[in-house]
């Protein structure tokens, strides 16, 4: 697990210094080592400059240092992540006469790609982002793992002058590209602002900074020495069913294998155990794969309503792990808030959960942590799996009623349910019902409406200037909408919702935030459920076996919780969250108040200051359905842009 960065441009001192600044900005991603490599310049003076920050996980010796040069071809790689099937690939290459100086996965990946080209990426099982420079062809290959666990951002120089000093920048973090100093005046992307207001985070492939974009999950690109794209393809998409005879035994094998592979490490490793089904399944399978007690961790809170420490403690005892419980108090949160927000690579209302648990695990002396993220998306744990098909069914059954009459009924229900909504008006799902009835034929639009932080009407009030005129529709940039429509075409409603959860909620929010927050404290987080082989096997499982009964995740219980008393999990679902709502209404709210009432700060990010102030007042007065995430997303957007001097 590391940080990578690079420049295609002039091989000169100015770009060397820019690369050094990019590397320094990612020291938290790799405190164990720093490496640079610079190619020879071509006839026009251009070449490739690579940087790597190392967090030592496999092969702790200098033999695994990067950038790593292939001794046979001279190709050079910088790589962030883990290849979990590297030992199998190593054995196959060794059988063909290949040898390696390092015992780690980077050497295997480099040799495989050097021998077989970018087609070999399809044989990798893991989480990764890499850049490979071919010194013979003067080409750079960029690649990213199928599910987008590891980030990779690119920035093309908008200056078309052939004498420009650089043509392409890339890095593991947006902030590293900003730190290069090569972007003269970073500008806010209006589409990203519109996306944040809808989703609470930036929906890719764009980023909060205009001109910086992300490689798609499962994408590989080849660039020439001028940074121009020579080829680009998606090598992996959400799989569709191919085996009509699939059953849960294939899922059981794939999941057990995934957990075992994710436990390979040359440094101390633990499991985050929240007490829920997903993390308990990972902890249970991890303990079964180990001959020593596995370390498990959970956060506990003073607020009893949020504290599930006793559940995690009981489950750890049943599994047989060595359990650790860390108390997080409000005073601890507020005193470390600046550091936590500083960990965010882009504005997002999430991520701080991951930061505090990551910091606690790292402080306990561990370098690698397994988490249970992905279970809800893959096994149907979210409300979306129940509510969206029901709404579509209701809309079809009542289709004979004229739409105006149905909308009038929906508005009446909203007025009854959401009394006392305040000046802003209710922003709950009941309030969204009229819009959802209008758009029920599009499951993707329905999904986005359900997850939207605000109703479309209030979003228009919040947005000002160019942020109100973008290609963002229902919170989705056009490119993202097109890919989602392609990947969900032909799927059942439940399969399509799972794909949307994987690509949007998981891929654009949870994975990105987890990476940034955990790497901020130099902790490698691994996600055994978010594995392309597990996803492939699940695609072949019939809906009634995979999802039924909805919300219970019974398939995951059967394959992951065997040997444990089911009574340990017979309680209402409660995701791991910090007590934000109470904290914002007390001490944290005082920290937020000045910025939320600053019209200049709102204008700087293309928001209407009056609408922001009304939103803040409605939250503080206890307006119906005015959840903490709605005000927190606005606060973080303004604060992040202020901190990084990114404005319209």
C-alpha positions as CSV (number, residue, x, y, z in Angstrom):
1,X,0.0,0.0,0.0
2,X,1.6,3.2,-1.1
3,X,1.2,6.4,-3.0
4,X,2.3,6.9,-6.6
5,X,2.8,10.0,-8.8
6,X,4.2,10.9,-12.1
7,X,4.7,13.5,-14.9
8,X,5.0,13.2,-18.6
9,X,6.8,16.3,-19.8
10,X,10.2,17.9,-19.9
11,X,13.0,16.0,-18.2
12,X,14.2,19.1,-16.4
13,X,14.8,20.4,-12.9
14,X,11.5,22.2,-12.7
15,X,9.5,19.0,-13.2
16,X,11.8,17.1,-10.8
17,X,11.0,19.6,-8.1
18,X,7.3,19.4,-9.0
19,X,7.4,15.6,-8.6
20,X,9.2,15.9,-5.3
21,X,6.4,18.2,-4.0
22,X,3.8,15.6,-5.2
23,X,5.7,12.9,-3.3
24,X,6.0,14.9,-0.2
25,X,2.3,15.6,-0.2
26,X,1.7,11.9,0.1
27,X,4.2,11.1,2.8
28,X,1.3,9.7,5.0
29,X,0.6,7.1,2.3
30,X,4.2,5.8,2.5
31,X,6.3,6.8,5.5
32,X,8.6,3.8,5.1
33,X,10.4,4.9,1.9
34,X,10.5,7.3,-1.0
35,X,11.8,6.6,-4.5
36,X,12.2,8.5,-7.8
37,X,13.0,7.4,-11.4
38,X,13.4,9.6,-14.4
39,X,13.6,8.4,-18.0
40,X,16.0,9.6,-20.7
41,X,14.6,12.5,-22.7
42,X,13.5,11.8,-26.3
43,X,14.4,14.0,-29.2
44,X,12.0,16.7,-28.1
45,X,13.3,16.7,-24.5
46,X,10.2,14.9,-23.1
47,X,10.1,11.8,-20.9
48,X,8.5,10.3,-17.9
49,X,9.2,11.1,-14.2
50,X,7.9,8.6,-11.5
51,X,7.7,8.8,-7.7
52,X,6.7,6.3,-5.1
53,X,5.9,6.5,-1.4
54,X,6.2,3.1,0.4
55,X,4.2,1.6,3.2
56,X,6.0,-1.7,3.7
57,X,3.6,-4.7,3.8
58,X,5.1,-7.5,1.8
59,X,8.9,-8.1,1.5
60,X,10.1,-5.5,4.0
61,X,13.6,-5.4,2.4
62,X,14.9,-2.9,-0.1
63,X,14.5,-5.5,-2.8
64,X,10.8,-4.5,-3.0
65,X,11.5,-0.7,-3.2
66,X,9.9,1.3,-6.0
67,X,10.0,2.5,-8.7
68,X,11.0,-1.0,-9.7
69,X,12.9,-1.7,-13.0
70,X,12.4,-5.0,-14.9
71,X,16.0,-6.3,-15.5
72,X,15.0,-7.9,-18.8
73,X,13.0,-5.2,-20.5
74,X,13.9,-2.0,-18.7
75,X,10.2,-1.3,-18.0
76,X,9.5,0.6,-14.8
77,X,6.5,0.4,-12.5
78,X,5.1,2.3,-9.6
79,X,2.3,0.5,-7.9
80,X,-0.2,1.1,-5.1
81,X,-2.2,-1.7,-3.6
82,X,-2.0,-5.5,-3.2
83,X,-2.1,-8.4,-5.7
84,X,-3.7,-11.2,-3.6
85,X,-3.1,-14.0,-6.1
86,X,0.6,-13.0,-6.6
87,X,1.9,-16.3,-5.1
88,X,0.0,-18.3,-7.7
89,X,1.1,-16.0,-10.5
90,X,4.7,-16.2,-9.2
91,X,4.6,-20.0,-9.3
92,X,3.3,-20.0,-12.8
93,X,6.0,-17.6,-14.0
94,X,8.7,-19.6,-12.1
95,X,7.6,-22.8,-13.9
96,X,8.4,-21.0,-17.1
97,X,11.9,-20.2,-15.9
98,X,11.4,-16.7,-14.5
99,X,13.2,-15.6,-11.3
100,X,12.6,-12.7,-8.9
101,X,14.8,-10.6,-6.6
102,X,11.9,-9.7,-4.4
103,X,9.5,-12.0,-2.6
104,X,6.7,-9.4,-2.8
105,X,3.9,-8.9,-5.3
106,X,5.3,-5.9,-7.2
107,X,8.1,-7.9,-8.8
108,X,5.5,-10.5,-10.0
109,X,3.2,-7.8,-11.4
110,X,6.1,-6.1,-13.2
111,X,7.3,-9.3,-14.8
112,X,3.8,-10.4,-15.8
113,X,3.1,-7.0,-17.4
114,X,6.5,-6.9,-19.1
115,X,6.0,-10.3,-20.6
116,X,2.4,-10.1,-21.7
117,X,1.5,-6.4,-21.9
118,X,-1.6,-4.7,-20.6
119,X,-3.7,-7.7,-21.4
120,X,-2.1,-9.4,-18.4
121,X,-4.0,-7.0,-16.1
122,X,-7.0,-9.2,-16.4
123,X,-5.1,-12.0,-14.5
124,X,-4.6,-9.8,-11.4
125,X,-6.9,-10.3,-8.4
126,X,-6.6,-7.5,-5.9
127,X,-6.8,-3.8,-5.3
128,X,-4.4,-1.7,-7.3
129,X,-3.5,1.4,-9.3
130,X,-0.3,1.4,-11.3
131,X,1.8,3.2,-13.9
132,X,4.2,1.3,-16.1
133,X,6.7,3.1,-18.4
134,X,7.9,1.3,-21.5
135,X,11.3,2.8,-22.2
136,X,11.5,1.2,-25.6
137,X,8.2,2.4,-26.9
138,X,8.1,5.6,-24.8
139,X,4.6,4.7,-23.6
140,X,2.9,4.9,-20.2
141,X,0.3,2.3,-19.2
142,X,-2.1,3.3,-16.4
143,X,-4.4,0.8,-14.8
144,X,-6.9,0.5,-11.9
145,X,-8.6,-2.4,-10.2
146,X,-12.0,-3.7,-11.3
147,X,-14.0,-2.3,-8.3
148,X,-12.1,0.9,-7.8
149,X,-10.7,0.2,-4.4
150,X,-7.4,2.1,-5.2
151,X,-7.7,5.6,-6.7
152,X,-5.7,7.0,-9.6
153,X,-6.2,10.6,-10.8
154,X,-4.9,12.2,-14.0
155,X,-4.6,15.8,-15.2
156,X,-4.0,16.8,-18.8
157,X,-2.4,20.2,-19.5
158,X,-5.0,22.4,-21.2
159,X,-2.2,24.4,-22.8
160,X,-1.8,23.0,-26.3
161,X,1.5,24.8,-27.0
162,X,4.0,22.1,-28.2
163,X,6.7,23.7,-26.0
164,X,4.7,23.3,-22.8
165,X,6.7,22.0,-19.9
166,X,4.3,19.1,-19.1
167,X,1.4,17.3,-20.7
168,X,0.2,14.8,-18.1
169,X,0.2,14.5,-14.3
170,X,-1.1,11.5,-12.3
171,X,-1.2,10.6,-8.6
172,X,-3.0,8.6,-6.0
173,X,-4.6,11.8,-4.6
174,X,-6.1,14.9,-6.0
175,X,-4.2,16.9,-3.4
176,X,-0.9,15.6,-4.6
177,X,-1.6,17.0,-8.1
178,X,-2.5,20.3,-6.5
179,X,0.8,20.2,-4.6
180,X,2.8,19.9,-7.8
181,X,2.5,23.7,-8.3
182,X,2.0,23.1,-12.0
183,X,-1.7,24.0,-12.0
184,X,-1.4,27.8,-11.9
185,X,-4.8,28.5,-10.4
186,X,-6.9,25.4,-9.6
187,X,-10.6,26.0,-10.3
188,X,-13.7,24.4,-8.9
189,X,-15.6,22.1,-11.2
190,X,-19.3,23.3,-11.3
191,X,-20.4,19.8,-12.1
192,X,-18.7,18.5,-9.0
193,X,-20.5,21.1,-6.8
194,X,-23.8,20.0,-8.3
195,X,-22.8,16.4,-7.6
196,X,-21.9,17.2,-3.9
197,X,-25.2,19.0,-3.3
198,X,-27.1,15.9,-4.6
199,X,-25.0,13.1,-3.3
200,X,-22.9,14.5,-0.4
201,X,-19.7,13.6,-2.4
202,X,-18.3,14.0,-5.9
203,X,-19.5,11.5,-8.4
204,X,-16.8,10.6,-10.8
205,X,-15.1,10.4,-13.2
206,X,-14.5,14.1,-12.6
207,X,-13.2,15.5,-9.3
208,X,-13.8,18.7,-7.3
209,X,-11.0,20.3,-9.3
210,X,-11.6,21.2,-12.9
211,X,-9.3,19.3,-15.3
212,X,-8.5,16.5,-12.8
213,X,-10.3,13.2,-13.4
214,X,-10.2,9.6,-12.2
215,X,-9.6,6.5,-14.2
216,X,-12.6,4.3,-14.2
217,X,-12.6,1.2,-12.1
218,X,-11.5,-1.6,-14.4
219,X,-9.9,0.7,-16.9
220,X,-6.4,0.5,-18.6
221,X,-5.0,3.3,-20.7
222,X,-1.8,3.7,-22.8
223,X,-0.3,7.2,-23.2
224,X,2.5,8.3,-25.4
225,X,5.4,10.6,-24.6
226,X,3.2,13.6,-25.3
227,X,0.6,12.4,-22.8
228,X,-1.9,11.6,-25.6
229,X,-4.1,8.6,-25.2
230,X,-3.1,5.8,-27.6
231,X,-5.6,3.2,-26.3
232,X,-8.2,3.0,-23.5
233,X,-10.5,0.2,-22.6
234,X,-12.6,-1.2,-19.7
235,X,-11.3,-4.7,-19.0
236,X,-14.0,-5.4,-16.3
237,X,-17.7,-4.7,-15.9
238,X,-20.3,-5.7,-13.4
239,X,-20.8,-9.4,-14.4
240,X,-24.1,-10.9,-15.6
241,X,-25.3,-14.3,-14.9
242,X,-23.6,-17.1,-17.0
243,X,-24.2,-20.2,-14.9
244,X,-27.8,-21.3,-14.4
245,X,-26.7,-24.1,-12.0
246,X,-24.9,-21.9,-9.4
247,X,-25.5,-22.4,-5.7
248,X,-24.1,-21.0,-2.5
249,X,-21.2,-23.5,-2.3
250,X,-19.3,-21.5,-5.0
251,X,-19.9,-18.3,-3.0
252,X,-18.7,-20.0,0.2
253,X,-15.5,-21.1,-1.5
254,X,-14.8,-17.8,-3.1
255,X,-15.4,-15.8,0.1
256,X,-13.3,-18.1,2.3
257,X,-10.5,-18.0,-0.3
258,X,-10.8,-14.2,-0.5
259,X,-10.5,-13.7,3.3
260,X,-7.5,-16.1,3.4
261,X,-5.7,-14.3,0.6
262,X,-6.4,-10.9,2.2
263,X,-4.6,-12.1,5.3
264,X,-1.2,-12.5,3.7
265,X,1.1,-9.9,5.3
266,X,4.6,-9.5,6.6
267,X,3.4,-6.9,9.2
268,X,0.8,-7.1,12.0
269,X,-2.8,-7.4,10.9
270,X,-6.3,-7.0,12.5
271,X,-10.0,-6.9,11.7
272,X,-12.4,-4.1,12.4
273,X,-15.4,-5.7,14.1
274,X,-18.4,-3.4,14.4
275,X,-20.7,-6.2,15.6
276,X,-22.7,-6.3,12.4
277,X,-23.1,-9.2,10.0
278,X,-20.5,-8.1,7.4
279,X,-17.6,-7.5,9.7
280,X,-18.5,-10.5,11.8
281,X,-18.4,-12.7,8.7
282,X,-14.9,-11.4,7.8
283,X,-13.7,-11.8,11.4
284,X,-15.1,-15.3,11.6
285,X,-13.6,-16.5,8.3
286,X,-10.3,-14.8,9.2
287,X,-10.1,-16.7,12.5
288,X,-10.9,-19.9,10.8
289,X,-8.0,-19.3,8.4
290,X,-5.5,-18.5,11.2
291,X,-3.8,-20.8,13.7
292,X,-3.4,-17.8,16.1
293,X,-6.0,-15.5,17.7
294,X,-6.8,-12.7,15.3
295,X,-6.9,-9.2,16.6
296,X,-10.3,-7.5,16.4
297,X,-11.1,-3.8,17.1
298,X,-14.2,-1.8,17.7
299,X,-15.0,1.8,18.7
300,X,-17.3,2.5,21.7
301,X,-19.1,5.7,22.5
302,X,-20.3,7.4,25.7
303,X,-23.7,7.9,24.0
304,X,-25.4,4.6,24.7
305,X,-27.7,4.8,21.7
306,X,-24.7,4.6,19.4
307,X,-22.6,2.2,21.4
308,X,-22.5,-1.3,20.1
309,X,-19.4,-2.3,21.9
310,X,-21.1,-5.0,24.0
311,X,-22.4,-6.7,20.8
312,X,-18.9,-6.7,19.2
313,X,-17.4,-8.0,22.5
314,X,-19.8,-10.9,22.6
315,X,-19.2,-11.8,18.9
316,X,-15.4,-11.6,19.4
317,X,-15.7,-14.0,22.3
318,X,-17.8,-16.5,20.3
319,X,-15.3,-16.3,17.4
320,X,-12.3,-16.5,19.7
321,X,-10.4,-13.4,18.6
322,X,-8.2,-11.1,20.7
323,X,-10.5,-8.2,21.1
324,X,-9.7,-4.5,21.7
325,X,-12.3,-1.8,22.5
326,X,-11.5,1.9,22.0
327,X,-13.6,4.6,23.6
328,X,-14.2,7.7,21.4
329,X,-15.6,10.7,23.3
330,X,-17.0,13.9,21.9
331,X,-14.0,15.9,23.3
332,X,-11.6,13.5,21.5
333,X,-13.6,14.0,18.3
334,X,-13.7,17.8,18.4
335,X,-10.0,18.1,19.4
336,X,-9.0,16.0,16.4
337,X,-11.5,17.3,14.0
338,X,-9.0,19.5,12.0
339,X,-6.7,16.5,11.5
340,X,-9.7,14.3,10.5
341,X,-11.0,16.8,7.9
342,X,-7.5,17.2,6.6
343,X,-7.5,13.5,5.7
344,X,-10.3,14.1,3.1
345,X,-8.9,14.1,-0.4
346,X,-12.2,15.6,-1.8
347,X,-15.3,17.0,-0.1
348,X,-17.5,14.3,1.3
349,X,-19.9,14.1,4.2
350,X,-18.5,10.6,5.0
351,X,-15.0,9.5,5.8
352,X,-14.5,10.6,9.4
353,X,-15.8,7.2,10.7
354,X,-13.0,5.5,8.8
355,X,-10.4,8.1,10.0
356,X,-11.1,7.5,13.7
357,X,-11.2,3.7,13.6
358,X,-8.1,3.7,11.4
359,X,-6.2,5.9,13.8
360,X,-7.2,3.7,16.7
361,X,-6.1,0.6,14.9
362,X,-2.8,2.2,13.8
363,X,-2.1,3.5,17.3
364,X,-2.5,-0.1,18.5
365,X,0.5,-1.1,16.4
366,X,-1.2,-2.6,13.4
367,X,-0.4,-1.8,9.8
368,X,-3.1,-3.8,8.0
369,X,-6.8,-4.0,8.8
370,X,-9.6,-6.1,7.2
371,X,-13.1,-4.6,7.1
372,X,-16.5,-5.9,6.2
373,X,-17.5,-3.2,3.7
374,X,-19.5,-4.5,0.7
375,X,-21.9,-6.9,2.4
376,X,-24.9,-4.7,2.1
377,X,-24.3,-3.9,-1.6
378,X,-23.7,-7.5,-2.6
379,X,-26.3,-9.3,-0.5
380,X,-29.2,-6.8,-0.4
381,X,-28.8,-5.3,3.0
382,X,-29.9,-1.7,2.2
383,X,-33.4,-0.3,2.3
384,X,-33.1,0.4,-1.4
385,X,-33.5,-3.3,-2.2
386,X,-36.9,-3.3,-0.6
387,X,-38.3,0.2,-1.2
388,X,-37.4,0.8,-4.8
389,X,-39.0,-2.3,-6.3
390,X,-42.1,-1.7,-4.1
391,X,-42.4,1.8,-5.4
392,X,-42.1,0.7,-9.0
393,X,-44.7,-2.0,-8.4
394,X,-47.0,0.6,-6.8
395,X,-46.6,3.0,-9.6
396,X,-47.4,0.3,-12.2
397,X,-50.5,-0.9,-10.2
398,X,-51.8,2.7,-9.9
399,X,-50.9,3.6,-13.5
400,X,-54.6,3.8,-14.4
401,X,-55.0,6.8,-12.1
402,X,-54.1,10.1,-13.9
403,X,-50.6,11.4,-12.9
404,X,-51.9,14.7,-11.5
405,X,-54.2,12.9,-9.1
406,X,-51.4,10.6,-7.9
407,X,-49.1,13.6,-7.4
408,X,-51.8,15.4,-5.4
409,X,-52.2,12.4,-3.1
410,X,-48.4,12.2,-2.7
411,X,-48.2,15.8,-1.7
412,X,-51.1,15.4,0.9
413,X,-49.2,12.4,2.4
414,X,-46.1,14.5,2.6
415,X,-47.9,17.3,4.4
416,X,-49.3,14.9,7.0
417,X,-46.0,13.1,7.6
418,X,-43.7,16.1,7.6
419,X,-45.4,18.7,9.7
420,X,-42.9,21.2,11.2
421,X,-40.5,20.9,8.4
422,X,-39.3,24.5,8.8
423,X,-38.4,27.2,6.3
424,X,-36.5,24.9,4.0
425,X,-39.3,22.3,3.7
426,X,-39.1,18.6,4.3
427,X,-36.2,16.8,2.5
428,X,-37.3,13.2,3.4
429,X,-38.2,10.3,1.2
430,X,-41.9,11.0,1.7
431,X,-41.3,14.5,0.4
432,X,-39.6,13.0,-2.6
433,X,-42.6,10.8,-3.4
434,X,-44.0,13.1,-6.1
435,X,-40.7,13.2,-8.0
436,X,-40.3,9.5,-7.6
437,X,-43.7,8.8,-9.0
438,X,-42.8,11.0,-12.0
439,X,-39.6,9.1,-12.7
440,X,-40.5,5.5,-11.6
441,X,-39.8,4.1,-15.1
442,X,-36.1,4.8,-14.7
443,X,-34.7,2.7,-11.9
444,X,-31.4,4.7,-12.0
445,X,-33.3,8.0,-11.5
446,X,-35.4,6.5,-8.8
447,X,-32.2,5.2,-7.0
448,X,-30.6,8.7,-7.2
449,X,-33.8,10.4,-5.9
450,X,-33.9,8.1,-3.0
451,X,-30.3,8.9,-2.0
452,X,-30.4,12.6,-2.8
453,X,-29.7,14.8,0.2
454,X,-32.2,17.5,-1.0
455,X,-35.2,17.7,-3.1
456,X,-34.5,19.0,-6.7
457,X,-36.3,22.2,-5.9
458,X,-34.1,23.1,-2.9
459,X,-31.0,22.0,-4.8
460,X,-31.8,24.7,-7.3
461,X,-32.1,27.2,-4.5
462,X,-28.7,26.2,-3.1
463,X,-26.8,26.3,-6.4
464,X,-25.8,29.6,-8.0
465,X,-23.9,30.6,-11.1
466,X,-22.3,27.9,-13.3
467,X,-23.0,25.1,-10.8
468,X,-26.7,25.4,-11.7
469,X,-25.9,24.8,-15.4
470,X,-24.1,21.5,-15.9
471,X,-24.5,18.1,-17.5
472,X,-25.3,16.6,-14.0
473,X,-28.7,14.9,-14.1
474,X,-30.2,13.3,-10.9
475,X,-26.7,13.8,-9.3
476,X,-25.0,11.9,-12.1
477,X,-22.5,13.3,-14.7
478,X,-23.4,12.2,-18.2
479,X,-20.5,9.8,-18.4
480,X,-21.3,8.0,-15.1
481,X,-25.0,7.7,-16.1
482,X,-24.1,6.1,-19.4
483,X,-21.8,3.6,-17.8
484,X,-24.4,2.7,-15.1
485,X,-27.1,2.2,-17.8
486,X,-24.8,0.0,-19.8
487,X,-23.8,-2.2,-16.8
488,X,-27.4,-2.6,-15.5
489,X,-29.0,-3.3,-18.9
490,X,-30.8,-6.6,-18.8
491,X,-30.5,-7.1,-15.1
492,X,-33.4,-7.7,-12.7
493,X,-34.3,-4.8,-10.4
494,X,-32.5,-6.4,-7.5
495,X,-29.3,-7.1,-9.5
496,X,-29.5,-3.6,-11.0
497,X,-29.8,-2.0,-7.5
498,X,-26.8,-4.1,-6.4
499,X,-24.8,-2.8,-9.3
500,X,-25.7,0.8,-8.6
501,X,-24.8,0.4,-4.9
502,X,-21.4,-1.1,-6.0
503,X,-20.6,1.7,-8.4
504,X,-22.1,4.7,-6.6
505,X,-22.5,4.3,-2.8
506,X,-19.6,1.9,-2.5
507,X,-17.3,2.9,-5.4
508,X,-17.7,6.7,-5.3
509,X,-18.1,7.2,-1.6
510,X,-17.1,4.4,0.8
511,X,-14.1,3.1,-1.1
512,X,-12.7,6.6,-1.8
513,X,-13.2,7.8,1.7
514,X,-11.8,4.7,3.3
515,X,-8.7,4.9,1.2
516,X,-8.1,8.6,2.0
517,X,-8.9,8.3,5.7
518,X,-6.9,5.1,6.4
519,X,-3.9,6.2,4.4
520,X,-3.9,9.5,6.3
521,X,-2.7,7.4,9.3
522,X,-0.6,5.0,7.2
523,X,-2.9,2.1,7.6
524,X,-3.6,-0.4,4.8
525,X,-7.3,-1.3,4.8
526,X,-8.4,-4.5,2.9
527,X,-11.9,-5.4,1.9
528,X,-12.4,-9.2,1.4
529,X,-16.0,-8.8,0.3
530,X,-15.1,-6.3,-2.4
531,X,-13.4,-8.9,-4.6
532,X,-14.0,-9.5,-8.3
533,X,-14.2,-13.3,-7.9
534,X,-16.7,-13.0,-5.1
535,X,-18.8,-10.6,-7.2
536,X,-18.6,-13.0,-10.2
537,X,-19.8,-15.9,-8.2
538,X,-22.6,-13.9,-6.7
539,X,-23.8,-12.9,-10.2
540,X,-24.6,-16.5,-11.0
541,X,-26.7,-17.0,-7.9
542,X,-30.5,-16.7,-8.5
543,X,-32.2,-13.6,-6.9
544,X,-34.3,-15.7,-4.5
545,X,-31.2,-17.4,-3.1
546,X,-29.0,-14.3,-3.1
547,X,-31.3,-11.7,-1.7
548,X,-34.3,-13.4,0.1
549,X,-35.6,-12.4,2.6
550,X,-34.7,-8.8,1.7
551,X,-32.6,-7.0,4.2
552,X,-31.6,-10.1,6.1
553,X,-28.4,-11.1,4.1
554,X,-29.2,-14.7,4.9
555,X,-26.8,-16.0,2.2
556,X,-23.9,-14.1,3.8
557,X,-25.0,-15.4,7.2
558,X,-24.9,-19.0,6.0
559,X,-21.5,-18.7,4.3
560,X,-19.8,-16.4,6.7
561,X,-21.3,-16.9,10.2
562,X,-21.3,-20.7,10.4
563,X,-20.5,-21.9,13.9
564,X,-21.9,-18.8,15.6
565,X,-25.2,-18.5,17.5
566,X,-27.7,-16.7,15.2
567,X,-29.1,-15.0,18.4
568,X,-25.9,-12.9,18.4
569,X,-27.3,-11.1,15.4
570,X,-31.0,-10.9,16.2
571,X,-31.3,-7.2,16.6
572,X,-32.2,-4.2,14.4
573,X,-29.7,-3.3,11.8
574,X,-27.5,-0.4,12.9
575,X,-24.6,0.7,10.7
576,X,-21.4,1.9,12.3
577,X,-21.8,5.7,12.6
578,X,-20.4,8.5,14.8
579,X,-23.0,10.4,16.9
580,X,-22.8,13.3,14.5
581,X,-26.4,14.6,15.0
582,X,-25.9,15.1,18.7
583,X,-22.4,16.5,18.4
584,X,-23.4,19.0,15.7
585,X,-26.2,20.2,17.9
586,X,-23.7,20.8,20.7
587,X,-20.0,21.7,20.6
588,X,-19.4,20.9,17.0
589,X,-22.2,23.1,15.9
590,X,-20.4,26.1,17.4
591,X,-17.4,25.3,15.3
592,X,-19.6,25.2,12.2
593,X,-21.7,28.2,12.8
594,X,-19.4,31.0,11.5
595,X,-18.7,29.3,8.2
596,X,-22.3,28.3,7.6
597,X,-23.3,32.0,8.0
598,X,-20.6,33.3,5.8
599,X,-22.1,34.4,2.4
600,X,-18.6,35.0,0.9
601,X,-17.6,31.4,1.6
602,X,-20.8,30.1,0.0
603,X,-20.4,32.3,-3.1
604,X,-16.8,31.1,-3.5
605,X,-18.1,27.5,-4.1
606,X,-21.1,28.7,-6.2
607,X,-23.7,28.3,-3.5
608,X,-26.4,30.8,-2.5
609,X,-25.4,32.1,1.0
610,X,-29.0,32.9,1.9
611,X,-30.1,29.3,1.1
612,X,-27.2,27.9,3.1
613,X,-28.1,30.1,6.1
614,X,-31.8,29.0,5.9
615,X,-30.7,25.4,5.8
616,X,-28.5,25.8,8.9
617,X,-31.3,27.6,10.8
618,X,-33.8,24.8,9.9
619,X,-31.4,22.2,11.2
620,X,-30.7,24.0,14.4
621,X,-34.4,24.5,15.1
622,X,-35.1,20.8,14.6
623,X,-36.9,20.9,11.3
624,X,-38.5,17.6,10.4
625,X,-36.2,15.2,8.5
626,X,-33.3,17.6,8.6
627,X,-30.6,15.1,9.2
628,X,-27.0,16.0,10.1
629,X,-25.6,14.8,6.7
630,X,-27.4,17.6,4.9
631,X,-25.7,20.4,6.7
632,X,-22.4,18.6,7.2
633,X,-22.0,18.1,3.4
634,X,-22.3,21.8,2.8
635,X,-19.9,22.7,5.6
636,X,-17.3,20.2,4.4
637,X,-17.6,21.5,0.8
638,X,-16.9,25.1,1.9
639,X,-14.2,24.2,4.4
640,X,-12.3,21.9,2.0
641,X,-12.3,24.5,-0.8
642,X,-11.2,27.2,1.6
643,X,-8.3,25.0,2.9
644,X,-7.1,24.1,-0.6
645,X,-7.8,27.5,-2.2
646,X,-10.0,26.0,-4.9
647,X,-12.7,28.4,-5.9
648,X,-14.8,29.3,-8.9
